[in-house]
């Protein structure tokens, strides 16, 4: 993919790049292909039609399009969407060569949509790259960049270096059109680097020439000269006449821009010889126009007129109106300078007429581009609506199935949860009943033990009290010496229940009523230790008499203590102490 010889025909330049990027050397003659076609069927027929389309692609785009159209019919007969997508791409290429941009872009978009539906990233990359070329050809560079970037991502992902480099070349050319020269140079360097690593001298020549011309656009003539000459060496080594002609012509233009007119003339002479070999009259006319411009600047009027006449004879308005308008314009200026006013006016009229035609054509081109964008966007919208409708239908079916499965699954899950929960509840109920039974048995046992202890303690206290009374009855009969001993025994038996008996009682009580005493201490800190003992005994339903016996106090003393306890517990006179303590 290389740039064309300097001239205003940017569309033709794009076509040339496109042709060189897609060109394949014919390996089979048309006669042998036609012979195979007459006897083939199925996929073999498709491949033969494809080969014929490629064979005629450059020489006869119309015939190439005919074979590509037959390709599509054969693909449809085979019901193979992949082959049909490939055929659509083959149909678009000759259309681009014939400037049928709108139809070509629509075909490429249709091909892309097919490859997308097939999840064929390789096919999508190929067609998207061609779509980038198509957008570039009509001057829609932003769309072109988008396409190239998409193709590059796939080629990079799949490590396809050769196609990566080709896309980098295309990107570089688009960046130049957008005046983004830093990005253009970076893209061209990447392309050249890849082709150099692959030792592909043919593509190194094209990439080097593009890089040189990019440097020329930035005003860096030193690097531009280096890369264009390097490119020329590769073309000469491979004897590629067209490449040699392009490189020589661009060197001539480079030296002209630098002001070295002697070298410029030398390289124009070399390029003319090469251009005549490839029989490109349009390029030859462009060279003569450049030479005429140099002679005009040097005031060599006759030489300028001679070169302009040669350019006019080689080119015609039908061939390239843009080039022809430049020829007419320079002729008008030369004749005006040498005071041949009639000829100057005549050529100026021709120039303005052609310019108006070009302006109208440019407007038509803009309108065509807008129509293409509208049609492609319309097609995209239609495809998206179709895909959305298909997705909605599939989604609806999926949702119905999903809902049915979800309902069934929910019922199964709920049933399993219910059964599991029911089993757990039964197990917990049984465990709770067993725990309650064990607790009741334990409580009954502890109650029995505590009651036994209390009765024992009460009985012991009562015996002590009776014994103390008997001792007291002996006092009148004891002499003075025995009286202190008797009094000491009476005092010992009059002591309250000893700590040992209380601790044993408290241990059993705590097992039956854990935290009761702790709550009393926390909630009613004014209660004395003796108060707490009385409260504990009330909690197990001991009578006032039993409490009095246990504590070796009178019933009246215990009644008085209970009254004081009620006050400390903030109870009213009509409130019973026993239910309150049991509720704690």
C-alpha positions as CSV (number, residue, x, y, z in Angstrom):
1,X,0.0,0.0,0.0
2,X,1.8,3.2,-1.2
3,X,1.0,6.7,-2.0
4,X,0.4,7.8,-5.5
5,X,2.5,10.3,-7.5
6,X,1.8,13.8,-6.4
7,X,-1.4,15.2,-7.8
8,X,-4.8,16.4,-6.5
9,X,-6.7,13.1,-7.2
10,X,-7.0,11.8,-3.6
11,X,-9.8,9.5,-4.6
12,X,-7.7,7.8,-7.3
13,X,-4.8,7.6,-4.7
14,X,-7.1,5.7,-2.4
15,X,-8.2,3.3,-5.2
16,X,-4.6,2.6,-6.0
17,X,-3.8,1.8,-2.4
18,X,-6.9,-0.4,-2.2
19,X,-5.9,-2.3,-5.4
20,X,-2.3,-2.9,-4.2
21,X,-3.5,-4.0,-0.7
22,X,-5.9,-6.6,-2.1
23,X,-4.0,-7.7,-5.2
24,X,-3.2,-11.4,-5.7
25,X,-1.1,-12.9,-8.4
26,X,-3.2,-15.0,-10.7
27,X,-2.1,-18.6,-10.6
28,X,-4.6,-20.0,-13.0
29,X,-5.6,-18.8,-16.5
30,X,-9.2,-17.7,-17.2
31,X,-9.6,-20.6,-19.8
32,X,-8.7,-23.3,-17.3
33,X,-10.9,-21.6,-14.6
34,X,-13.8,-21.5,-17.1
35,X,-13.3,-25.1,-17.9
36,X,-13.4,-26.0,-14.2
37,X,-16.5,-23.8,-13.8
38,X,-18.4,-25.6,-16.5
39,X,-17.9,-29.0,-14.8
40,X,-18.1,-28.0,-11.1
41,X,-20.8,-27.8,-8.6
42,X,-21.3,-27.1,-4.9
43,X,-18.4,-25.5,-3.0
44,X,-16.0,-26.2,-5.9
45,X,-18.1,-24.0,-8.1
46,X,-18.1,-21.3,-5.4
47,X,-14.3,-21.3,-5.2
48,X,-14.0,-21.2,-9.0
49,X,-16.3,-18.2,-9.3
50,X,-14.2,-16.5,-6.5
51,X,-11.0,-17.2,-8.4
52,X,-12.4,-15.7,-11.6
53,X,-13.6,-12.7,-9.8
54,X,-10.1,-12.1,-8.4
55,X,-8.6,-12.6,-11.8
56,X,-10.7,-9.9,-13.4
57,X,-10.7,-7.6,-10.4
58,X,-8.1,-5.2,-11.8
59,X,-8.5,-5.5,-15.5
60,X,-12.3,-5.6,-15.7
61,X,-14.1,-4.7,-12.4
62,X,-17.5,-5.1,-14.1
63,X,-16.8,-8.7,-15.0
64,X,-15.3,-9.3,-11.5
65,X,-18.6,-8.0,-10.0
66,X,-20.6,-10.4,-12.2
67,X,-18.6,-13.4,-10.9
68,X,-18.9,-12.2,-7.3
69,X,-22.7,-11.9,-7.7
70,X,-22.7,-15.5,-9.0
71,X,-20.7,-16.4,-5.9
72,X,-23.4,-15.1,-3.7
73,X,-26.1,-17.0,-5.5
74,X,-24.0,-20.2,-5.2
75,X,-23.5,-19.6,-1.4
76,X,-27.3,-19.1,-1.0
77,X,-27.9,-22.4,-2.9
78,X,-25.5,-24.1,-0.5
79,X,-27.3,-22.3,2.4
80,X,-23.9,-21.3,3.8
81,X,-23.9,-17.9,5.5
82,X,-20.2,-17.8,5.9
83,X,-19.7,-18.2,2.1
84,X,-22.4,-15.6,1.5
85,X,-20.6,-13.1,3.8
86,X,-17.4,-13.8,1.8
87,X,-19.2,-13.3,-1.5
88,X,-20.6,-9.9,-0.3
89,X,-17.1,-8.8,0.5
90,X,-16.0,-9.9,-3.0
91,X,-18.9,-7.9,-4.6
92,X,-18.0,-4.8,-2.7
93,X,-14.3,-4.6,-3.9
94,X,-15.0,-4.0,-7.7
95,X,-17.8,-1.6,-6.8
96,X,-15.2,0.5,-4.8
97,X,-13.0,0.4,-7.9
98,X,-15.8,1.7,-10.0
99,X,-16.6,4.5,-7.4
100,X,-20.0,2.8,-6.5
101,X,-19.3,3.7,-2.9
102,X,-22.8,3.6,-1.5
103,X,-23.6,0.1,-2.8
104,X,-20.1,-1.1,-1.7
105,X,-20.5,0.1,1.9
106,X,-24.0,-1.4,2.2
107,X,-22.6,-4.7,1.0
108,X,-19.7,-4.6,3.4
109,X,-22.0,-3.7,6.3
110,X,-24.2,-6.6,5.4
111,X,-21.2,-8.9,5.3
112,X,-20.0,-7.7,8.7
113,X,-23.4,-8.4,10.2
114,X,-23.3,-11.9,8.9
115,X,-19.8,-12.6,10.2
116,X,-20.9,-11.1,13.6
117,X,-23.9,-13.4,13.8
118,X,-21.6,-16.3,13.0
119,X,-19.0,-15.1,15.7
120,X,-16.4,-15.3,12.9
121,X,-13.8,-12.7,14.1
122,X,-11.4,-13.4,11.3
123,X,-14.1,-12.6,8.6
124,X,-15.2,-9.5,10.6
125,X,-11.6,-8.2,10.7
126,X,-11.2,-8.7,6.9
127,X,-14.4,-7.0,6.0
128,X,-14.1,-4.2,8.6
129,X,-10.6,-3.4,7.2
130,X,-12.1,-3.1,3.7
131,X,-14.9,-1.0,5.1
132,X,-12.2,1.3,6.5
133,X,-10.8,1.6,3.0
134,X,-14.2,2.4,1.6
135,X,-14.9,5.2,4.2
136,X,-11.4,6.6,3.5
137,X,-12.1,6.6,-0.2
138,X,-15.1,8.9,0.2
139,X,-13.3,11.1,2.7
140,X,-15.1,9.9,5.8
141,X,-11.8,9.5,7.8
142,X,-13.3,9.3,11.3
143,X,-15.4,6.3,10.2
144,X,-12.4,4.9,8.5
145,X,-10.3,5.1,11.7
146,X,-13.0,3.3,13.7
147,X,-13.0,0.4,11.2
148,X,-9.2,0.2,11.1
149,X,-9.0,0.2,14.9
150,X,-11.5,-2.7,15.1
151,X,-9.7,-4.8,12.6
152,X,-6.3,-4.0,14.3
153,X,-7.7,-5.3,17.6
154,X,-8.6,-8.7,16.2
155,X,-5.3,-9.0,14.2
156,X,-3.3,-8.1,17.4
157,X,-5.3,-10.5,19.5
158,X,-4.5,-13.3,17.0
159,X,-0.9,-12.3,16.5
160,X,-1.4,-11.8,12.7
161,X,1.6,-9.5,12.2
162,X,1.4,-9.1,8.4
163,X,-2.2,-7.9,8.6
164,X,-1.4,-5.8,11.6
165,X,1.3,-4.0,9.5
166,X,-1.1,-3.5,6.6
167,X,-3.7,-1.9,8.9
168,X,-1.0,0.3,10.4
169,X,-0.1,1.6,6.9
170,X,-3.8,2.4,6.3
171,X,-4.0,4.2,9.7
172,X,-1.0,6.2,8.9
173,X,-2.5,7.5,5.6
174,X,-5.7,8.4,7.3
175,X,-3.9,10.3,10.1
176,X,-2.1,12.3,7.5
177,X,-5.3,13.3,5.9
178,X,-6.5,14.5,9.4
179,X,-3.1,16.3,9.8
180,X,-2.3,14.2,12.8
181,X,1.3,13.7,11.7
182,X,2.7,12.3,15.0
183,X,0.2,9.5,15.0
184,X,0.8,9.0,11.3
185,X,4.6,8.6,11.8
186,X,4.0,6.2,14.7
187,X,1.7,4.0,12.6
188,X,4.1,4.0,9.6
189,X,7.1,3.1,11.8
190,X,5.1,0.2,13.3
191,X,4.3,-1.1,9.9
192,X,7.9,-0.8,8.7
193,X,9.1,-2.5,11.9
194,X,6.9,-5.5,11.4
195,X,7.7,-6.0,7.7
196,X,11.4,-5.6,8.5
197,X,11.2,-8.3,11.2
198,X,9.5,-10.6,8.6
199,X,12.1,-9.6,6.0
200,X,9.3,-8.8,3.6
201,X,11.2,-6.4,1.2
202,X,8.2,-5.8,-1.0
203,X,6.1,-4.4,1.8
204,X,9.2,-2.7,3.4
205,X,9.4,-0.7,0.2
206,X,5.8,0.4,0.4
207,X,5.9,1.2,4.2
208,X,9.3,3.0,3.7
209,X,7.8,5.2,1.0
210,X,4.8,6.1,3.1
211,X,7.0,6.9,6.0
212,X,9.2,9.2,3.9
213,X,6.2,11.1,2.5
214,X,4.8,11.5,6.1
215,X,8.1,13.1,7.1
216,X,7.9,15.3,4.0
217,X,4.5,16.5,5.2
218,X,6.0,17.5,8.5
219,X,8.9,19.5,6.9
220,X,11.5,16.9,7.9
221,X,13.2,16.6,4.5
222,X,16.3,14.8,5.8
223,X,14.3,11.8,7.1
224,X,12.0,12.0,4.2
225,X,14.9,11.7,1.7
226,X,16.4,8.8,3.6
227,X,13.2,6.7,3.7
228,X,12.1,7.5,0.1
229,X,15.6,6.5,-1.2
230,X,15.6,3.4,0.9
231,X,12.2,2.5,-0.6
232,X,13.5,3.1,-4.1
233,X,16.4,0.7,-3.5
234,X,13.9,-2.1,-2.6
235,X,11.8,-1.4,-5.7
236,X,14.9,-1.4,-7.9
237,X,16.1,-4.7,-6.3
238,X,12.8,-6.3,-7.1
239,X,12.4,-4.5,-10.5
240,X,9.0,-3.1,-9.6
241,X,8.6,-0.4,-12.2
242,X,5.5,1.3,-10.8
243,X,7.1,1.5,-7.3
244,X,10.3,2.9,-8.8
245,X,8.3,5.5,-10.7
246,X,6.4,6.6,-7.6
247,X,9.5,6.8,-5.5
248,X,11.5,8.8,-8.2
249,X,8.6,11.2,-8.7
250,X,8.3,11.9,-5.0
251,X,12.0,12.4,-4.7
252,X,11.7,15.0,-7.5
253,X,8.9,16.8,-5.5
254,X,11.0,16.6,-2.4
255,X,14.0,18.4,-4.0
256,X,11.6,20.9,-5.5
257,X,10.2,21.6,-2.0
258,X,13.8,22.0,-0.7
259,X,14.7,24.4,-3.5
260,X,17.2,22.1,-5.1
261,X,15.8,22.4,-8.7
262,X,18.8,20.8,-10.4
263,X,18.2,17.5,-8.5
264,X,14.5,17.9,-8.9
265,X,14.8,18.1,-12.7
266,X,17.1,15.0,-12.6
267,X,14.6,12.9,-10.7
268,X,11.6,14.1,-12.8
269,X,13.5,12.9,-15.9
270,X,14.0,9.5,-14.2
271,X,10.4,9.2,-13.2
272,X,9.2,10.1,-16.7
273,X,11.1,7.2,-18.2
274,X,9.7,4.8,-15.6
275,X,6.1,6.2,-15.9
276,X,6.2,5.7,-19.6
277,X,7.2,2.1,-19.1
278,X,4.1,1.4,-17.0
279,X,2.0,3.4,-19.5
280,X,0.3,5.7,-17.0
281,X,-0.6,8.8,-19.0
282,X,-2.3,10.4,-16.1
283,X,0.8,10.2,-14.0
284,X,2.9,11.5,-16.9
285,X,0.6,14.5,-17.3
286,X,1.1,15.2,-13.6
287,X,4.9,15.2,-14.0
288,X,4.7,17.6,-16.9
289,X,2.5,19.9,-14.8
290,X,5.1,19.9,-12.0
291,X,7.9,20.7,-14.5
292,X,5.8,23.5,-16.0
293,X,5.3,25.0,-12.6
294,X,9.1,25.0,-12.0
295,X,9.8,26.6,-15.4
296,X,7.1,29.3,-14.7
297,X,8.8,30.2,-11.4
298,X,12.1,30.5,-13.3
299,X,10.5,32.7,-16.0
300,X,11.2,30.0,-18.7
301,X,7.9,30.7,-20.5
302,X,8.5,28.6,-23.5
303,X,9.6,25.6,-21.5
304,X,6.6,26.0,-19.3
305,X,4.2,26.2,-22.2
306,X,5.8,23.2,-23.8
307,X,5.3,21.1,-20.7
308,X,1.7,22.3,-20.2
309,X,0.9,21.4,-23.8
310,X,2.3,17.9,-23.2
311,X,0.3,17.6,-20.0
312,X,-2.9,18.8,-21.7
313,X,-2.4,16.3,-24.5
314,X,-1.9,13.4,-22.1
315,X,-4.8,14.3,-19.8
316,X,-8.4,15.2,-20.6
317,X,-11.2,16.6,-18.5
318,X,-12.9,13.1,-18.6
319,X,-9.7,11.5,-17.4
320,X,-9.1,13.7,-14.3
321,X,-11.0,17.0,-14.1
322,X,-9.0,18.2,-11.1
323,X,-5.6,17.8,-12.9
324,X,-7.1,19.4,-16.1
325,X,-8.3,22.4,-14.1
326,X,-4.8,23.0,-12.7
327,X,-3.3,22.8,-16.3
328,X,-5.8,25.4,-17.5
329,X,-5.1,27.6,-14.5
330,X,-1.3,27.6,-15.1
331,X,-1.7,28.1,-18.8
332,X,-3.9,31.2,-18.1
333,X,-1.2,32.6,-15.7
334,X,1.6,32.0,-18.2
335,X,-0.2,33.7,-21.1
336,X,-1.2,36.5,-18.8
337,X,2.4,37.0,-17.8
338,X,3.6,37.2,-21.4
339,X,0.7,39.5,-22.2
340,X,-1.3,37.2,-24.5
341,X,-4.5,38.3,-23.0
342,X,-7.0,36.5,-25.3
343,X,-5.4,33.1,-24.6
344,X,-5.1,33.9,-20.9
345,X,-8.8,34.8,-20.8
346,X,-9.8,31.8,-22.8
347,X,-7.9,29.3,-20.5
348,X,-9.2,31.2,-17.4
349,X,-12.8,30.6,-18.6
350,X,-12.0,27.0,-19.1
351,X,-10.5,26.8,-15.7
352,X,-13.5,28.5,-13.9
353,X,-16.0,26.3,-15.9
354,X,-14.1,23.1,-14.8
355,X,-13.8,24.4,-11.3
356,X,-17.5,25.0,-11.1
357,X,-18.0,21.5,-12.4
358,X,-15.6,20.2,-9.7
359,X,-17.4,22.2,-7.0
360,X,-20.7,20.7,-8.1
361,X,-19.1,17.2,-8.1
362,X,-17.8,17.9,-4.7
363,X,-21.2,18.9,-3.4
364,X,-22.6,15.8,-5.1
365,X,-19.9,13.7,-3.3
366,X,-20.9,15.3,0.1
367,X,-24.6,14.5,-0.6
368,X,-23.6,11.0,-1.6
369,X,-21.6,10.5,1.6
370,X,-24.6,11.8,3.6
371,X,-26.9,9.4,1.7
372,X,-24.4,6.5,2.4
373,X,-24.3,7.4,6.1
374,X,-28.1,7.6,6.2
375,X,-28.6,4.3,4.4
376,X,-25.9,2.5,6.5
377,X,-27.3,3.9,9.7
378,X,-30.8,2.9,8.5
379,X,-29.6,-0.6,7.7
380,X,-27.8,-0.8,11.0
381,X,-30.9,0.3,12.8
382,X,-33.0,-2.2,10.9
383,X,-30.6,-5.0,11.7
384,X,-30.5,-4.0,15.4
385,X,-34.3,-3.9,15.5
386,X,-34.4,-7.4,13.9
387,X,-31.8,-8.7,16.3
388,X,-33.7,-7.1,19.2
389,X,-36.9,-8.7,18.0
390,X,-35.3,-12.1,17.8
391,X,-33.7,-11.6,21.3
392,X,-37.1,-10.5,22.7
393,X,-38.7,-13.7,21.3
394,X,-36.0,-15.9,22.6
395,X,-36.1,-14.1,25.9
396,X,-39.8,-14.6,26.1
397,X,-39.5,-18.3,25.4
398,X,-36.6,-18.5,27.8
399,X,-38.5,-16.6,30.5
400,X,-41.6,-18.9,30.2
401,X,-39.4,-21.9,30.5
402,X,-37.4,-20.3,33.3
403,X,-40.6,-19.4,35.2
404,X,-41.9,-22.9,34.8
405,X,-38.6,-24.4,36.0
406,X,-38.3,-21.8,38.7
407,X,-41.9,-22.6,40.0
408,X,-41.2,-26.3,40.0
409,X,-37.9,-25.8,41.6
410,X,-39.4,-23.5,44.2
411,X,-42.1,-26.1,45.1
412,X,-39.5,-28.8,45.4
413,X,-37.3,-26.6,47.6
414,X,-40.2,-25.4,49.7
415,X,-41.3,-29.0,50.2
416,X,-37.9,-30.1,51.2
417,X,-37.5,-27.1,53.5
418,X,-40.9,-27.8,55.1
419,X,-40.1,-31.5,55.6
420,X,-36.7,-30.6,57.0
421,X,-38.1,-27.9,59.3
422,X,-40.8,-30.3,60.5
423,X,-38.2,-32.9,61.3
424,X,-36.1,-30.3,63.1
425,X,-39.2,-29.1,65.1
426,X,-40.1,-32.6,66.1
427,X,-36.5,-33.3,67.2
428,X,-36.4,-30.0,69.1
429,X,-39.9,-30.7,70.6
430,X,-38.7,-34.1,71.8
431,X,-35.4,-32.6,73.1
432,X,-37.4,-29.8,74.9
433,X,-39.8,-32.3,76.4
434,X,-36.8,-34.4,77.6
435,X,-35.1,-31.3,78.9
436,X,-38.3,-30.2,80.7
437,X,-38.8,-33.7,82.2
438,X,-35.1,-33.8,83.3
439,X,-35.5,-30.3,84.7
440,X,-38.6,-31.2,86.6
441,X,-37.0,-34.3,88.0
442,X,-33.9,-32.3,88.9
443,X,-36.0,-29.6,90.5
444,X,-38.1,-32.1,92.4
445,X,-34.9,-33.8,93.6
446,X,-33.3,-30.5,94.7
447,X,-36.5,-29.4,96.3
448,X,-36.7,-32.6,98.2
449,X,-33.0,-32.2,99.3
450,X,-33.5,-28.6,100.2
451,X,-36.7,-29.3,102.2
452,X,-34.9,-32.1,103.9
453,X,-32.0,-29.8,104.8
454,X,-34.3,-27.1,106.0
455,X,-36.3,-29.5,108.2
456,X,-33.2,-31.0,109.6
457,X,-31.9,-27.5,110.3
458,X,-35.2,-26.4,111.8
459,X,-35.3,-29.6,113.9
460,X,-31.8,-29.0,115.1
461,X,-32.6,-25.4,116.0
462,X,-35.7,-26.5,117.8
463,X,-33.8,-29.1,119.8
464,X,-31.2,-26.5,120.7
465,X,-34.0,-24.1,121.9
466,X,-35.6,-26.8,124.1
467,X,-32.3,-27.8,125.5
468,X,-31.5,-24.2,126.2
469,X,-34.8,-23.9,128.1
470,X,-34.0,-26.9,130.2
471,X,-30.7,-25.5,131.0
472,X,-32.3,-22.3,132.0
473,X,-34.7,-24.2,134.3
474,X,-31.7,-25.6,136.2
475,X,-30.3,-22.2,137.1
476,X,-32.1,-21.9,140.5
477,X,-30.6,-25.2,141.6
478,X,-27.0,-24.5,140.7
479,X,-24.6,-22.9,143.1
480,X,-22.6,-19.9,142.4
481,X,-19.6,-21.8,141.2
482,X,-21.5,-23.9,138.6
483,X,-23.7,-21.0,137.5
484,X,-21.1,-19.5,135.0
485,X,-20.6,-22.9,133.4
486,X,-24.3,-23.3,133.0
487,X,-24.7,-19.8,131.7
488,X,-22.0,-20.5,129.1
489,X,-23.8,-23.6,127.9
490,X,-27.1,-21.7,127.6
491,X,-25.5,-18.9,125.6
492,X,-23.9,-21.4,123.2
493,X,-27.3,-23.1,122.5
494,X,-28.9,-19.6,122.1
495,X,-26.6,-18.7,119.1
496,X,-28.3,-18.3,115.7
497,X,-27.9,-21.0,113.1
498,X,-24.2,-21.4,112.5
499,X,-22.5,-20.4,109.3
500,X,-21.8,-24.0,108.3
501,X,-25.5,-24.8,108.2
502,X,-26.3,-21.5,106.3
503,X,-23.6,-22.2,103.7
504,X,-25.0,-25.7,103.1
505,X,-28.5,-24.3,102.7
506,X,-27.3,-21.5,100.3
507,X,-25.5,-24.1,98.1
508,X,-28.7,-26.1,97.6
509,X,-30.8,-23.0,97.3
510,X,-28.6,-21.6,94.5
511,X,-29.0,-24.8,92.5
512,X,-32.8,-24.4,92.6
513,X,-32.9,-20.6,92.1
514,X,-29.8,-19.4,90.4
515,X,-29.0,-15.7,90.5
516,X,-31.9,-15.0,93.1
517,X,-29.5,-13.8,95.7
518,X,-27.4,-11.9,93.1
519,X,-30.5,-10.0,91.9
520,X,-31.4,-9.1,95.5
521,X,-28.0,-7.6,96.0
522,X,-28.0,-5.8,92.7
523,X,-31.6,-4.4,92.8
524,X,-32.0,-3.9,96.6
525,X,-28.6,-3.0,98.0
526,X,-30.2,-1.8,101.3
527,X,-31.0,-5.4,102.3
528,X,-28.7,-6.8,105.1
529,X,-27.3,-10.3,104.9
530,X,-29.9,-11.4,107.5
531,X,-32.6,-9.9,105.3
532,X,-31.4,-11.9,102.3
533,X,-31.4,-15.1,104.3
534,X,-35.1,-14.4,105.3
535,X,-36.0,-13.7,101.6
536,X,-34.4,-17.0,100.5
537,X,-36.4,-18.9,103.0
538,X,-39.6,-17.1,102.1
539,X,-38.8,-17.9,98.4
540,X,-39.1,-21.7,99.2
541,X,-42.3,-21.2,101.1
542,X,-41.0,-21.7,104.7
543,X,-43.4,-20.4,107.3
544,X,-42.6,-17.7,109.7
545,X,-42.2,-20.2,112.5
546,X,-39.8,-22.4,110.5
547,X,-37.8,-19.3,109.7
548,X,-37.7,-18.3,113.3
549,X,-36.6,-21.8,114.3
550,X,-33.8,-21.9,111.7
551,X,-32.5,-18.5,112.7
552,X,-33.1,-19.1,116.4
553,X,-35.3,-16.0,116.6
554,X,-38.8,-15.4,117.9
555,X,-41.7,-15.4,115.6
556,X,-42.4,-11.8,116.4
557,X,-38.8,-10.9,115.5
558,X,-39.2,-12.6,112.1
559,X,-42.6,-10.8,111.6
560,X,-40.9,-7.5,112.3
561,X,-38.0,-8.4,110.0
562,X,-40.4,-9.3,107.2
563,X,-42.2,-5.9,107.6
564,X,-38.8,-4.0,107.3
565,X,-37.9,-6.1,104.2
566,X,-41.3,-5.1,102.5
567,X,-40.4,-1.4,103.1
568,X,-36.9,-1.9,101.6
569,X,-38.5,-3.7,98.6
570,X,-40.8,-0.7,98.1
571,X,-43.9,-2.9,98.6
572,X,-47.3,-1.5,99.8
573,X,-48.9,-2.8,103.0
574,X,-51.5,-4.8,101.0
575,X,-48.9,-6.5,98.9
576,X,-47.8,-10.0,99.9
577,X,-44.0,-10.5,100.2
578,X,-44.0,-14.2,99.2
579,X,-45.5,-13.8,95.6
580,X,-43.1,-10.9,94.9
581,X,-40.1,-12.9,95.9
582,X,-41.3,-16.0,93.9
583,X,-41.7,-13.8,90.8
584,X,-38.1,-12.7,90.8
